[in-house]
Amino acid sequence: MPKKIKNTFYKNLTFEKLYLAHKRARNHKTYKSDVIDFEIDLE
């Protein structure tokens, strides 16, 4: 029977990783209104 790994997603989830994912996702979209609105309220 395989071993279950619990709660590893939340242990690896940090603000820095979320911010880097946001930077990758906004590539070539920096002037769209949705991205600007999100970055205003980022912190």
N, C-alpha and C positions, 0 to 999 in steps of 0.2 A: 504494500500500500504506500503511495507517495506521501511524502512529508508536506504538511501545509505550512506555508509561510504567511503569517498574518501581520498586518500593520506596517509592512515595509514601504508602502507607497507614501504614507504620511511622514515617515522618518526621513525620507530622502527629499521631501518637498520643502524648499526654502524660498525665501523672497528673491534671492539672487537668481535661482534657477527659473523662477517665474518671470523675472525681469528679462533674462536672456531669451526666453521663449517669446516674450512680447517683442523684443527687438528683432528677432528673426521673422516673426509673423508680419511686422509692419514694413518690411522691406519693400521699397518702391510705392508705399502707400502713405507716406508721412504727411501729405497735404490733404488727405480726406477728412471730412468733418468728424466721422466716427472715431478715427484715431486721435485727432486733436482733442476731442471731448474726453476720451479715455485717459490721455496723458495729463490733462489738467487735474483730474482727480486721482492720479495714480497712487499717491501715498495716502 
